[in-house]
């Protein structure tokens, strides 16, 4: 159990044989609602729904969390700052602060600070250009958009196989899973 982290969301984060509930709830309440010995219970729908009710926030997707390879500094790909509005930016701004976006041809990269102040990335490729390695190139270039030495995280729905493949192909490593509970902006 940890208190609510910096950023706009509370979270349940899963690692191998460990879970972290980082939310504004009492540790005793959490223990009372998790069956002893069930290592998967914190990520199961009944607990997530109960926690969401307690927080007044609907649980988000269960996302795989990946991190860019150590020492990754980007590829030198020419990414142009993007001024136009895009639906990907609206979503990013709900979960991240300091959001910046970049475009390279048919692809978009968005970076900002999210859960607990960590650097996070998302990419999107125009439908007509998918399947050509654009997503992989964007994911590989993204570490060059954050301060040197800072880890860069990506959250990907396991069902979004195309996105998962692009981050894995770019060298990102899976480190766990998480569910976010978006707090209302104060």
C-alpha positions in Angstrom: 0.0 0.0 0.0 1.2 3.5 -0.9 -0.6 6.8 -0.8 -2.0 8.4 -3.9 0.9 9.0 -6.3 1.7 12.3 -8.0 -0.2 12.9 -11.1 -3.9 12.7 -12.0 -4.5 9.0 -11.2 -4.5 6.4 -8.5 -3.3 2.9 -9.5 -3.0 -0.8 -8.9 0.3 -2.0 -10.3 1.2 -5.6 -10.7 4.7 -7.1 -10.8 5.8 -10.7 -10.6 4.4 -11.9 -7.2 3.9 -8.3 -6.0 1.1 -5.7 -6.2 1.1 -2.1 -5.3 -2.2 -0.3 -4.5 -1.3 3.4 -4.7 -4.5 5.1 -3.7 -6.1 7.3 -1.1 -7.6 4.3 0.8 -6.9 2.7 4.2 -4.5 -0.3 4.1 -6.9 -2.2 6.4 -9.8 -1.7 4.0 -7.6 -3.1 1.1 -6.6 -6.1 3.2 -10.2 -6.8 4.2 -11.2 -7.0 0.5 -8.4 -9.1 -0.8 -8.5 -12.9 -0.1 -5.3 -14.0 1.6 -3.1 -16.1 -0.6 -4.6 -15.1 -3.9 -1.7 -13.3 -5.7 -3.9 -12.2 -8.6 -6.8 -10.7 -6.5 -5.7 -7.1 -6.7 -6.0 -7.2 -10.5 -9.3 -9.1 -10.7 -12.4 -7.3 -11.8 -14.3 -7.6 -8.4 -11.6 -5.8 -6.4 -10.9 -3.2 -9.1 -14.6 -2.4 -9.2 -14.8 -2.2 -5.4 -11.8 0.0 -5.3 -13.2 2.2 -8.0 -16.4 2.6 -6.0 -14.4 3.6 -2.9 -12.3 6.1 -4.9 -15.3 7.5 -6.9 -13.4 6.7 -10.1 -14.1 4.0 -12.7 -11.2 1.6 -13.2 -9.4 2.0 -16.5 -8.0 -0.6 -18.8 -5.6 -3.3 -17.6 -2.5 -2.2 -19.4 0.9 -3.9 -19.8 3.6 -1.6 -18.7 6.8 -1.5 -20.8 10.0 0.5 -20.4 12.4 1.6 -23.1 15.8 -0.2 -23.1 18.4 1.1 -20.7 20.5 3.8 -22.3 18.1 4.3 -25.1 18.4 7.9 -26.4 16.3 7.8 -29.5 17.3 7.2 -33.1 17.9 10.7 -34.4 14.6 10.4 -36.4 13.5 13.9 -37.4 10.3 14.4 -35.3 8.5 17.7 -35.8 6.7 19.4 -32.9 3.0 19.2 -33.7 0.7 22.2 -33.2 -2.6 20.7 -34.4 -5.1 19.1 -32.0 -5.6 15.4 -32.1 -7.8 12.9 -30.2 -4.7 11.2 -28.9 -3.6 14.5 -27.2 -7.0 14.9 -25.4 -6.6 11.5 -23.9 -2.9 12.1 -23.0 -3.8 15.3 -21.2 -6.3 13.5 -19.0 -3.5 11.2 -17.7 -0.3 13.2 -18.1 1.1 16.7 -17.5 3.5 18.6 -19.7 2.2 16.8 -22.8 4.2 17.4 -26.0 3.4 15.9 -29.4 5.5 15.3 -32.5 4.7 14.1 -36.0 6.8 12.3 -38.5 4.9 11.7 -41.7 2.0 9.4 -40.9 2.9 8.9 -37.3 2.4 10.7 -34.0 4.4 10.5 -30.8 3.1 11.9 -27.5 5.2 12.2 -24.3 4.4 13.6 -20.9 4.7 12.8 -17.2 2.1 10.5 -15.8 1.8 8.1 -12.9 4.1 9.1 -10.0 5.8 11.6 -12.3 7.3 9.1 -14.7 7.9 9.8 -18.4 5.3 8.1 -20.6 4.9 7.7 -24.3 2.2 6.8 -26.7 2.3 6.5 -30.5 -0.3 6.4 -33.2 0.1 5.6 -36.9 -2.4 6.7 -39.6 -4.4 3.7 -40.7 -3.1 3.8 -44.3 0.5 3.5 -43.1 0.1 0.7 -40.6 2.1 -2.5 -41.0 5.2 -0.7 -42.4 7.3 -0.3 -39.3 6.3 3.3 -38.7 5.2 2.6 -35.1 8.4 0.8 -34.3 10.4 3.7 -35.6 8.4 6.2 -33.6 8.7 4.1 -30.4 12.5 3.8 -30.9 12.8 7.5 -31.4 10.7 8.5 -28.4 13.5 8.2 -25.7 15.2 11.1 -27.4 12.3 13.3 -26.4 12.7 13.0 -22.6 15.7 14.1 -20.4 18.8 12.0 -20.9 19.0 9.1 -18.5 15.2 9.2 -17.6 13.3 5.9 -18.1 10.5 6.1 -20.6 7.3 4.0 -20.0 4.6 2.8 -22.3 1.2 1.4 -21.3 -0.3 -0.9 -23.9 -3.6 -2.9 -23.7 -2.6 -6.5 -24.2 -5.4 -6.8 -26.8 -3.8 -4.1 -28.9 -1.4 -6.5 -30.5 -0.1 -4.1 -33.2 0.9 -1.6 -30.6 2.4 -4.2 -28.3 4.5 -5.6 -31.2 5.8 -2.2 -32.2 7.0 -1.4 -28.7 8.6 -4.9 -28.3 10.2 -4.6 -31.7 11.7 -1.2 -30.6 13.3 -2.9 -27.6 10.9 -2.0 -24.8 10.7 -4.6 -22.1 7.5 -5.6 -20.2 7.8 -5.0 -16.5 4.3 -5.3 -15.2 0.7 -4.3 -15.5 -1.5 -1.5 -14.1 -5.0 -0.2 -13.8 -5.4 3.5 -13.4 -8.2 5.3 -11.6 -8.5 8.8 -13.0 -9.0 11.3 -10.2 -11.2 14.4 -10.9 -9.1 17.5 -11.5 -9.1 19.7 -8.5 
